Amino acid sequence: MKQWSPDQLIKGLQEFVPEIDLKKYDDGSIWVGAEDACFFKEVPAFNHNLEYGEMLVSEATHIIIPNDIGMKVKELYIYGIHGEIYSWLEARGWYPQWQDPGTLFLWKCDEYSDETIVENLEEFQDYHDFRENDGIEAEVLKRLNKKMQEDKLR
């Protein structure tokens, strides 16, 4: 597939992920507001810190997705981005780069981007390997899901 222009990418992403917040910059990058709750297939589209990562997808989404049975939420993500969105960007010649946990930029792939992508993935993995995670978020979400299911039965 031919590399998409910033305008094409913005239009396509808004169709693919309707809640997404985007802004084009003069340097050709696209800012993604990843701090706000933007959902894709019932999970956050962007999840830098991989919240609820140890929870099963079926517990987090209230629905059973055949391909995701037994899968943990964190396994849905590549570099903190829903895998389907990440692959969609790649297919159009773009790659993501986190500025911080709430700010994501999209860049056109060029002759240097493979090196940058590898560095980004390594840094992201290091961040998660050394980040303390108390696991409380998964317990909170489980309890909220249980309460929602009980409320539905009433």
C-alpha positions as CSV (number, residue, x, y, z in Angstrom):
1,M,0.0,0.0,0.0
2,K,1.2,3.5,-0.8
3,Q,2.2,5.7,2.1
4,W,-0.7,7.9,3.2
5,S,-0.4,11.7,3.6
6,P,-1.2,13.2,7.0
7,D,-4.6,14.3,5.8
8,Q,-5.4,10.8,4.5
9,L,-4.2,9.3,7.7
10,I,-6.3,11.6,9.9
11,K,-9.4,11.0,7.9
12,G,-8.8,7.2,7.9
13,L,-8.1,7.1,11.6
14,Q,-11.2,9.1,12.4
15,E,-13.2,6.5,10.5
16,F,-11.4,3.5,12.1
17,V,-11.5,4.9,15.6
18,P,-14.3,7.5,15.7
19,E,-13.5,8.9,19.2
20,I,-9.9,9.7,18.4
21,D,-8.5,13.2,19.0
22,L,-5.9,14.2,16.4
23,K,-4.0,17.3,15.3
24,K,-1.7,17.8,12.4
25,Y,1.6,19.7,12.9
26,D,3.7,21.6,10.3
27,D,6.5,19.1,10.7
28,G,4.3,16.4,9.2
29,S,3.6,14.6,12.5
30,I,0.2,13.9,13.9
31,W,-0.5,14.4,17.6
32,V,-2.9,11.9,19.2
33,G,-4.6,12.8,22.5
34,A,-4.0,9.4,24.2
35,E,-4.9,10.7,27.7
36,D,-8.6,10.8,27.1
37,A,-10.7,7.7,27.1
38,C,-10.8,6.6,23.5
39,F,-12.1,3.1,23.1
40,F,-11.6,0.6,20.3
41,K,-13.4,-2.7,20.6
42,E,-14.3,-2.0,24.2
43,V,-10.8,-1.4,25.4
44,P,-8.7,1.7,25.4
45,A,-7.2,2.3,21.9
46,F,-4.1,3.7,23.6
47,N,-2.8,2.2,26.8
48,H,0.8,3.3,27.5
49,N,0.9,2.0,31.0
50,L,-1.0,-1.2,30.1
51,E,-3.6,-0.7,32.9
52,Y,-5.5,-3.8,33.6
53,G,-2.9,-5.7,31.7
54,E,-3.1,-8.9,33.7
55,M,-6.9,-9.1,33.4
56,L,-8.4,-11.4,30.8
57,V,-9.9,-9.7,27.8
58,S,-13.3,-11.4,28.5
59,E,-13.3,-9.9,32.0
60,A,-12.4,-6.4,30.8
61,T,-14.9,-6.2,27.9
62,H,-18.0,-8.1,29.1
63,I,-18.1,-10.0,25.8
64,I,-16.5,-13.1,24.6
65,I,-14.3,-12.6,21.5
66,P,-13.4,-16.1,20.1
67,N,-9.8,-15.2,19.1
68,D,-9.2,-13.5,22.5
69,I,-10.3,-16.4,24.8
70,G,-7.7,-16.7,27.6
71,M,-5.8,-13.6,26.3
72,K,-4.7,-10.9,28.8
73,V,-5.5,-7.3,28.1
74,K,-1.8,-6.4,27.7
75,E,-1.5,-9.0,24.9
76,L,-3.9,-6.9,22.8
77,Y,-1.3,-4.1,22.6
78,I,1.9,-3.4,20.6
79,Y,3.9,-0.6,22.2
80,G,0.8,0.5,24.2
81,I,-1.4,0.8,21.1
82,H,-4.2,-1.7,20.2
83,G,-2.6,-4.2,17.9
84,E,-5.2,-3.6,15.1
85,I,-4.5,0.1,15.2
86,Y,-0.7,-0.4,15.2
87,S,-1.0,-2.8,12.2
88,W,-3.3,-0.3,10.4
89,L,-0.7,2.5,10.9
90,E,2.1,0.3,9.7
91,A,0.2,-0.7,6.5
92,R,-0.1,2.9,5.6
93,G,3.5,3.8,6.2
94,W,3.3,5.4,9.6
95,Y,4.7,4.6,13.0
96,P,3.8,5.8,16.6
97,Q,6.1,7.4,19.1
98,W,5.2,8.1,22.7
99,Q,6.2,11.6,24.0
100,D,4.9,10.7,27.5
101,P,2.2,8.3,28.8
102,G,-0.6,10.6,27.6
103,T,0.9,12.0,24.4
104,L,1.5,10.0,21.2
105,F,2.8,11.3,17.9
106,L,2.5,9.6,14.5
107,W,5.3,9.9,12.0
108,K,5.8,8.9,8.4
109,C,8.1,6.0,7.9
110,D,11.4,6.9,6.1
111,E,14.9,5.4,5.7
112,Y,15.7,6.0,9.4
113,S,12.4,4.9,11.0
114,D,13.2,1.2,11.4
115,E,16.0,2.1,13.7
116,T,13.8,4.6,15.6
117,I,11.0,2.0,15.9
118,V,13.3,-0.6,17.4
119,E,14.7,2.0,19.9
120,N,11.1,3.0,20.9
121,L,10.1,-0.6,21.4
122,E,13.2,-1.3,23.6
123,E,12.6,1.8,25.7
124,F,9.0,0.9,26.1
125,Q,9.8,-2.6,27.2
126,D,12.4,-1.3,29.7
127,Y,9.9,1.1,31.1
128,H,7.4,-1.7,31.8
129,D,10.1,-4.1,33.0
130,F,11.2,-1.7,35.7
131,R,7.9,0.0,36.5
132,E,6.3,-1.1,39.7
133,N,2.8,-2.4,39.3
134,D,0.7,-3.1,42.3
135,G,-2.0,-4.9,40.3
136,I,-4.8,-3.1,42.1
137,E,-6.3,-1.8,38.8
138,A,-7.2,-5.3,37.8
139,E,-8.9,-6.0,41.1
140,V,-10.9,-2.7,40.8
141,L,-12.0,-3.5,37.3
142,K,-13.1,-7.1,38.3
143,R,-15.2,-5.7,41.1
144,L,-16.8,-3.1,38.8
145,N,-17.5,-5.7,36.2
146,K,-19.1,-8.0,38.8
147,K,-21.3,-5.1,40.0
148,M,-22.4,-4.2,36.5
149,Q,-23.3,-7.9,35.8
150,E,-25.3,-8.0,39.1
151,D,-27.1,-4.7,38.1
152,K,-28.0,-6.2,34.7
153,L,-29.7,-9.2,36.4
154,R,-31.9,-6.9,38.5
